[in-house]
């Protein structure tokens, strides 16, 4: 859902080899490995595969020729008009195999970490100003308390950490997703970054959603683009984790077969949102998880470690949203709470908002409202649970009645006796089970 077009400054494409800032030997080896693995003979095809401008790739090929690793085959063997063809020499094949033994990575040339840092600044989530109108549009399908947007708006615009807490079933996850939709613009995600000669893959099609123009032609072979093709233009990313989150998922993932690294979740979410749902349900204590975020949240940088043990800094430019059903004082100490910038309680709906949600869900499900059934629900059922309403309950009750009607072979309808049957499935009787 795009609320506005992107004003993000795109990464400039390198014009010559000196602009690359990647170790020359590394660039040479990736060129050889790509030619070897993909059986590429033309510079234009090699440029598309390595996501580089043709003049830069031509410089790389010429360098390889000077080192007798590549030889020209002439235009007779070229499949693309009069374009010169190239192939690896025996020495080049030997070097390619040797390089593959050190790292299987080939294809898109990685972006140096220092260069990527500059792009992160250009597209920082803290540069976004989310207006009330954008937030309302993104959450228009939700019935929320009037003052909730007053709290959410500044939190989102600040791009700082947010803790949403309150009883279960009141839309904390839906609100988190609405915040994501409100961002609306696009960022440039590197396919891979380079640090100390190591390759760290960042672009992940599971996490990153291509911008519309990219989705139409993801190879970009036939389009003239002005930005660095080592990046992919995407919607601002959203990473959602729940009870499965553990501290290891926040570290670099090393692939011993490919001898490359994969970026951790928080690095993949750079420029976007990292949602920690159901905080307190993880194997790791909530305090441990938040302690891991202290430096990133305060200093906008994270510390990662290579297999060798060498540690280095990467940008941390992410709106972190913690969502929990526990009271914050139960799972955090005061030092941890101090480091979470916004704390927003998400309560259950008022009776008036509950009825709005109930009517909205009934209309969506094709079930007509029945006054006697609603009176029965409000006067007979809810007093048994101290009139505590939750946002999930209308959907639950109506789905139950739909299932009952389908089973009984009767038209969809709302009746007091069907309310009773639906209500019986919403709670479990507190009793001792004899074993």
C-alpha positions in Angstrom: 0.0 0.0 0.0 1.7 3.2 -1.2 0.7 6.4 0.6 3.1 8.5 -1.4 5.9 8.2 -3.9 9.5 7.7 -2.8 11.7 10.7 -2.2 14.6 8.5 -1.4 17.9 9.4 -3.2 19.0 6.5 -5.3 22.5 5.0 -5.0 24.6 6.4 -7.9 26.0 3.8 -10.3 29.8 3.5 -10.5 31.2 4.9 -13.7 34.7 3.3 -13.6 36.6 0.6 -11.7 38.1 3.2 -9.3 34.6 4.1 -8.1 33.9 0.5 -6.9 36.0 0.5 -3.6 35.9 -3.3 -3.6 39.3 -5.1 -3.4 40.6 -5.5 -7.0 41.5 -9.2 -6.5 38.0 -9.9 -5.2 36.4 -8.2 -8.2 38.6 -10.1 -10.6 37.8 -13.4 -8.9 34.0 -12.8 -9.0 34.3 -12.0 -12.7 36.2 -15.2 -13.4 33.8 -17.3 -11.3 30.8 -15.7 -12.9 32.1 -16.4 -16.4 33.0 -20.0 -15.4 29.7 -20.8 -13.6 27.4 -19.1 -16.1 29.4 -19.8 -19.3 29.2 -16.1 -20.3 31.1 -14.9 -23.3 29.8 -11.3 -23.8 30.6 -8.3 -21.7 26.9 -7.1 -21.9 25.6 -10.3 -20.5 28.4 -10.4 -17.9 27.5 -6.8 -16.9 23.8 -7.8 -16.4 24.7 -10.8 -14.3 27.2 -8.8 -12.1 24.8 -5.8 -11.9 27.4 -3.4 -13.1 27.7 -0.9 -16.0 29.3 -2.2 -19.1 32.3 0.1 -19.0 33.2 -1.1 -15.5 32.9 -4.7 -16.6 35.0 -4.0 -19.7 37.8 -2.7 -17.4 37.6 -5.9 -15.4 37.7 -8.1 -18.5 40.7 -6.1 -19.9 42.5 -6.5 -16.6 41.9 -10.3 -16.8 43.2 -10.3 -20.3 46.4 -8.5 -19.2 46.9 -11.2 -16.6 46.2 -13.9 -19.3 43.2 -15.2 -17.5 40.8 -14.3 -20.3 41.2 -14.3 -24.1 39.1 -12.7 -26.9 37.4 -15.1 -29.3 36.6 -12.4 -31.8 33.2 -11.4 -33.1 32.7 -14.5 -35.2 31.9 -16.6 -32.2 29.8 -13.9 -30.5 26.1 -14.5 -30.4 25.2 -10.8 -29.9 25.8 -9.0 -33.2 29.3 -7.6 -33.5 30.0 -7.7 -29.8 33.4 -9.2 -28.9 33.4 -12.6 -27.3 35.6 -13.7 -24.4 36.5 -17.0 -22.8 38.6 -18.1 -19.9 42.1 -19.4 -20.6 43.3 -22.6 -19.0 45.0 -20.3 -16.4 41.8 -18.4 -16.0 39.8 -21.7 -15.4 42.4 -22.8 -12.8 42.1 -19.4 -11.1 38.3 -19.6 -11.2 38.3 -23.1 -9.6 40.8 -21.9 -7.0 38.6 -18.9 -6.2 35.4 -21.1 -6.0 37.2 -23.3 -3.4 37.6 -20.2 -1.3 34.1 -18.9 -1.8 31.2 -20.1 -4.1 29.9 -16.6 -4.4 29.5 -15.2 -7.9 27.1 -12.9 -9.8 26.2 -9.5 -8.4 29.2 -7.6 -7.2 28.8 -6.8 -3.5 28.5 -3.2 -2.2 31.3 -2.2 0.2 30.0 -1.7 3.7 31.1 1.9 3.9 29.3 2.7 0.6 26.2 1.0 1.9 26.3 3.1 5.1 25.9 6.2 3.0 22.8 4.8 1.3 21.3 3.9 4.6 21.6 7.6 5.6 19.9 8.7 2.4 16.9 6.4 3.0 16.8 6.4 6.8 13.5 5.5 8.4 14.0 8.5 10.6 13.7 10.7 7.6 10.1 9.7 7.2 7.2 12.0 8.3 4.1 9.9 8.7 1.0 12.1 8.8 -2.2 11.5 10.6 -4.0 11.1 7.3 -1.5 8.3 6.2 -1.9 6.5 9.5 -5.7 6.7 9.3 -5.7 5.4 5.8 -3.4 2.5 6.7 -5.6 1.5 9.6 -9.0 2.4 8.3 -10.1 -1.2 8.5 -9.5 -1.2 12.3 -11.8 0.3 15.0 -9.4 2.0 17.4 -9.8 4.3 20.4 -9.8 7.9 19.5 -6.6 8.7 21.4 -4.5 5.8 20.1 -3.4 7.5 16.9 -2.3 10.5 19.0 0.3 8.1 20.6 1.1 6.0 17.5 1.8 8.9 15.2 4.8 10.4 17.0 6.2 7.0 17.7 6.2 6.1 14.0 7.5 9.4 12.8 10.3 9.3 15.3 11.5 5.9 13.9 12.3 4.9 17.5 11.5 1.7 19.5 7.9 1.1 20.5 6.5 -1.3 23.1 2.8 -2.1 22.7 1.3 -4.1 25.6 -2.1 -5.1 26.8 -4.5 -8.1 27.0 -4.4 -10.6 24.1 -6.7 -10.4 21.1 -6.9 -6.6 20.8 -5.1 -6.0 17.6 -1.5 -5.3 18.5 -0.3 -7.4 15.5 -2.8 -5.7 13.2 -1.7 -2.3 14.4 1.9 -3.2 13.8 1.0 -4.2 10.2 -0.9 -0.9 9.8 2.2 1.0 10.8 4.2 -0.9 8.1 1.6 0.0 5.5 1.6 3.7 6.5 5.3 4.0 5.6 4.5 3.5 2.0 7.7 4.5 0.2 10.6 2.5 -1.2 14.3 1.9 -0.4 17.2 0.4 -2.1 18.4 -3.0 -0.7 21.9 -4.3 -1.6 22.0 -7.8 -3.1 25.2 -8.3 -1.1 27.6 -6.2 0.9 31.4 -6.7 1.3 33.5 -6.3 4.5 37.1 -7.4 4.9 36.9 -9.5 1.7 33.8 -11.4 3.0 30.5 -11.4 1.2 27.3 -10.9 3.2 24.0 -11.5 1.2 21.3 -9.1 2.2 18.5 -9.1 -0.4 16.0 -11.8 0.6 12.9 -12.3 -1.6 11.0 -13.6 1.5 11.6 -10.4 3.4 11.9 -7.8 0.6 8.9 -6.9 -1.7 10.0 -5.6 -5.1 8.8 -2.1 -6.1 6.2 -2.2 -8.8 8.6 -1.3 -11.7 11.1 -3.9 -10.4 8.4 -6.6 -10.2 7.5 -6.0 -13.9 11.1 -6.5 -15.0 13.2 -7.9 -12.2 16.2 -8.6 -14.4 16.3 -4.9 -15.6 18.2 -6.1 -18.7 16.1 -4.0 -21.1 15.6 -1.0 -19.0 18.0 2.0 -18.7 18.2 2.7 -15.0 20.2 5.5 -13.4 20.8 3.9 -10.0 23.4 1.3 -9.0 22.0 -2.1 -10.1 23.8 -3.9 -7.2 20.7 -2.7 -5.3 17.1 -3.8 -5.6 14.4 -1.2 -5.3 11.9 -2.5 -2.7 9.1 -1.5 -0.4 10.4 -0.6 3.0 11.0 -4.1 4.6 9.1 -5.6 7.4 10.4 -8.5 9.5 7.9 -10.2 11.8 9.1 -12.7 14.4 7.2 -14.4 17.2 7.8 -17.1 19.7 10.5 -18.6 17.5 12.9 -15.7 17.9 16.2 -16.5 19.6 19.4 -14.6 20.0 21.2 -16.7 17.4 18.9 -15.3 14.7 20.4 -11.9 15.3 23.9 -13.0 14.3 25.5 -13.5 10.9 24.6 -16.8 9.4 27.7 -18.5 7.9 27.2 -21.0 5.1 30.2 -23.4 5.3 29.5 -24.8 1.8 29.3 -21.5 0.0 31.7 -19.8 2.4 29.5 -16.7 2.5 27.4 -15.0 5.1 23.7 -14.2 5.2 22.6 -11.0 6.9 20.7 -11.4 10.2 17.1 -10.4 10.4 17.7 -6.9 11.8 20.1 -6.1 9.0 17.6 -7.3 6.4 15.0 -5.0 8.0 17.2 -1.9 7.6 15.1 1.1 6.6 11.9 -0.6 7.7 10.3 -2.3 10.6 11.3 -5.2 12.9 8.3 -6.6 14.8 8.9 -8.8 17.8 5.4 -10.3 18.4 4.3 -12.2 21.5 7.3 -11.0 23.5 7.6 -13.2 26.5 6.7 -16.4 24.6 10.3 -16.9 23.3 12.7 -19.4 24.8 15.0 -16.5 25.6 13.9 -14.3 28.5 12.5 -10.9 27.3 15.2 -9.1 29.3 17.9 -11.0 27.3 16.4 -10.0 24.0 16.1 -6.4 24.9 19.7 -6.4 26.3 20.8 -7.5 22.9 19.2 -4.4 21.4 20.5 -1.9 23.8 23.5 -0.7 21.8 21.6 -0.7 18.4 18.6 1.2 19.9 20.8 3.9 21.5 23.6 4.3 19.0 21.9 3.3 15.7 24.6 0.7 15.0 24.9 -3.0 15.6 27.9 -5.2 16.2 28.3 -8.4 14.2 31.1 -11.0 14.2 32.7 -13.0 11.5 33.7 -16.7 11.8 37.2 -15.5 12.7 35.9 -13.7 15.7 36.5 -10.2 14.1 33.8 -7.8 15.1 32.6 -4.9 13.0 29.8 -2.3 13.0 26.8 -2.2 10.6 24.1 0.4 10.5 21.0 -0.1 12.6 18.2 1.9 11.0 15.0 0.0 12.0 11.8 0.8 13.8 11.6 -1.9 16.4 8.1 -2.7 17.6 7.8 -5.0 20.7 4.4 -6.5 21.3 3.4 -8.3 24.4 0.5 -9.5 26.5 2.5 -9.1 29.7 2.7 -6.0 31.8 6.1 -4.4 31.1 7.1 -4.5 34.7 6.7 -8.3 34.7 9.3 -8.8 32.0 11.7 -5.8 32.0 13.8 -4.0 34.6 13.6 -0.2 34.7 16.9 0.2 32.7 15.5 -1.8 29.8 12.2 0.1 29.9 14.1 3.4 29.8 15.7 2.4 26.5 12.4 1.7 24.8 11.3 5.1 23.6 7.5 4.7 23.4 5.3 2.6 25.6 1.7 2.3 24.4 -1.0 0.3 26.1 -3.5 -1.4 23.8 -6.7 -2.0 25.7 -9.9 -3.9 24.7 -12.6 -1.9 23.0 -15.4 0.0 24.7 -18.9 -1.5 24.4 -19.6 1.0 21.6 -16.5 0.1 19.7 -17.2 -3.6 20.3 -20.6 -3.2 18.7 -19.0 -1.3 15.7 -16.6 -4.2 15.2 -19.4 -6.8 15.6 -21.5 -5.0 13.0 -18.6 -4.7 10.6 -17.7 -8.4 10.9 -21.3 -9.5 10.5 -21.7 -7.4 7.3 -18.4 -8.9 5.9 -19.6 -12.4 6.7 -23.1 -11.9 5.2 -24.9 -12.3 8.5 -27.8 -10.0 9.4 -27.7 -8.4 12.8 -30.5 -9.5 15.2 -31.4 -7.1 18.1 -32.6 -9.9 20.4 -29.3 -11.7 20.0 -27.2 -8.6 20.7 -29.3 -7.8 23.8 -28.8 -11.4 25.0 -25.1 -11.2 24.3 -24.6 -7.9 26.2 -27.0 -8.5 29.1 -26.6 -12.2 29.7 -23.2 -13.3 28.5 -20.7 -10.4 29.0 -21.6 -9.8 32.7 -20.3 -13.4 33.3 -16.8 -12.1 32.4 -17.1 -8.7 34.0 -18.0 -7.0 30.7 -14.4 -7.3 29.4 -14.5 -6.9 25.6 -11.7 -7.9 23.2 -11.3 -7.1 19.5 -11.0 -10.8 18.5 -14.4 -11.8 20.0 -16.8 -10.5 17.3 -14.9 -12.5 14.6 -14.8 -15.5 16.8 -18.5 -15.5 17.7 -19.7 -14.9 14.2 -17.4 -17.5 12.7 -18.9 -20.0 15.2 -22.4 -19.1 14.2 -21.6 -19.5 10.5 -20.1 -22.9 11.2 -23.2 -23.9 13.2 -25.6 -22.7 10.5 -23.7 -24.6 7.8 -23.7 -27.8 9.9 -27.4 -27.5 10.7 -28.2 -26.8 7.0 -30.0 -23.5 7.9 -29.6 -20.0 6.3 -27.0 -17.8 8.0 -28.7 -16.2 10.9 -28.1 -14.7 14.4 -30.2 -16.1 17.3 -29.8 -16.1 21.1 -29.5 -19.9 21.2 -26.8 -19.7 18.5 -25.0 -17.0 20.6 -25.1 -19.5 23.5 -23.5 -22.2 21.4 -20.8 -19.9 20.0 -20.0 -18.5 23.4 -19.5 -22.0 24.8 -16.5 -22.4 22.5 -14.9 -19.1 23.3 -13.8 -20.2 26.8 -12.8 -23.4 28.6 -14.5 -24.2 31.9 -12.0 -24.2 34.8 -12.3 -27.7 36.2 -10.2 -30.6 37.3 -9.7 -33.4 34.9 -9.5 -36.9 36.5 -6.7 -38.9 35.0 
